[in-house]
Amino acid sequence: MVWIDGIRIEAPTWELAQEIIDNENYHYMVITGQLVKEIPCKKGSFEPDWKNAVDYDKLNQN
């Protein structure tokens, strides 16, 4: 399982998103794509909680 954590940036372009994080002194972060799904873990474990996953790809298509 890959764990990625960080701030969420909403911007109309990847370039603007990078500019926002650079201006906020998060120079170590690099925008490489978009968030398509959030899969939380079950409470007290690292087991995926698929029932409570949020699929942004589907939300954006509706």
SETIRO-287168 format. One record per residue: residue number from 0; z, x, y of N, C-alpha, C in turn. Coordinates in steps of 0.2 Angstrom, whole numbers. Example, Ala and Ser with C-alpha at 12.3 -4.5 7.8 and 13.67 -1.06 7.14 Angstrom:
pos;n_pz;n_px;n_py;ca_pz;ca_px;ca_py;c_pz;c_px;c_py
0;39;66;-28;39;62;-22;39;66;-16
1;35;64;-11;36;68;-5;39;64;0
***
This chain:
pos;n_pz;n_px;n_py;ca_pz;ca_px;ca_py;c_pz;c_px;c_py
0;0;4;-6;0;0;0;0;4;6
1;-4;3;11;-4;6;17;0;3;22
2;4;6;26;8;3;31;6;5;38
3;4;1;42;2;3;49;6;-2;54
4;9;2;59;13;-2;63;11;0;70
5;12;-4;75;10;-2;82;10;-8;86
6;8;-6;93;8;-12;98;1;-16;97
7;1;-22;99;-5;-26;98;-8;-26;105
8;-14;-24;105;-18;-24;112;-24;-29;111
9;-24;-34;116;-29;-39;117;-34;-36;123
10;-40;-35;121;-45;-33;126;-52;-35;124
11;-56;-36;129;-63;-38;127;-67;-33;124
12;-66;-27;125;-69;-21;121;-64;-16;119
13;-67;-12;114;-63;-7;111;-61;-1;116
14;-66;0;121;-65;5;126;-60;3;131
15;-60;-3;133;-54;-6;137;-48;-6;133
16;-47;-7;127;-41;-7;123;-39;0;123
17;-43;5;122;-41;12;122;-38;14;129
18;-42;12;134;-39;13;141;-32;11;142
19;-31;5;140;-25;2;141;-19;6;137
20;-20;8;131;-15;12;128;-14;19;131
21;-20;22;133;-19;28;137;-15;27;143
22;-16;22;147;-12;21;153;-5;19;152
23;-3;17;146;4;16;144;7;22;140
24;4;28;140;6;34;137;7;34;130
25;2;30;127;2;30;119;-5;34;117
26;-5;40;120;-11;44;119;-12;46;112
27;-7;46;108;-8;47;101;-11;42;97
28;-12;36;100;-15;30;96;-23;30;98
29;-27;29;93;-34;28;94;-36;22;91
30;-40;18;95;-43;12;93;-49;13;88
31;-48;11;82;-53;12;77;-56;6;74
32;-53;0;76;-56;-6;73;-52;-12;75
33;-52;-18;72;-49;-23;74;-44;-26;69
34;-39;-29;71;-34;-32;66;-38;-38;63
35;-38;-38;56;-41;-44;53;-36;-48;49
36;-31;-45;47;-26;-49;43;-19;-46;43
37;-14;-50;43;-7;-48;43;-4;-50;37
38;-1;-46;33;2;-48;26;9;-45;27
39;14;-50;28;21;-48;28;24;-46;21
40;29;-43;21;33;-42;15;38;-47;14
41;39;-48;7;45;-53;6;51;-50;8
42;56;-54;10;62;-52;13;66;-47;8
43;67;-41;11;71;-36;7;67;-32;2
44;61;-32;3;57;-29;-2;50;-26;2
45;46;-22;-2;40;-21;0;34;-24;-3
46;36;-30;-7;31;-34;-10;28;-38;-5
47;21;-38;-6;17;-43;-1;19;-50;-2
48;19;-53;4;20;-61;4;14;-64;6
49;9;-65;1;3;-67;2;3;-74;4
50;8;-78;3;8;-85;5;9;-86;13
51;12;-81;16;13;-81;23;8;-76;27
52;3;-74;24;-2;-70;27;-6;-73;32
53;-8;-70;37;-12;-73;43;-19;-69;43
54;-24;-73;42;-31;-71;42;-34;-72;48
55;-34;-67;53;-37;-68;59;-45;-69;59
56;-48;-66;54;-55;-67;53;-57;-75;52
57;-53;-78;48;-54;-85;47;-52;-89;54
58;-47;-87;57;-45;-91;63;-50;-90;68
59;-53;-84;69;-58;-83;74;-65;-86;73
60;-66;-88;66;-72;-92;65;-72;-99;66
61;-66;-102;67;-65;-109;68;-65;-111;75
***
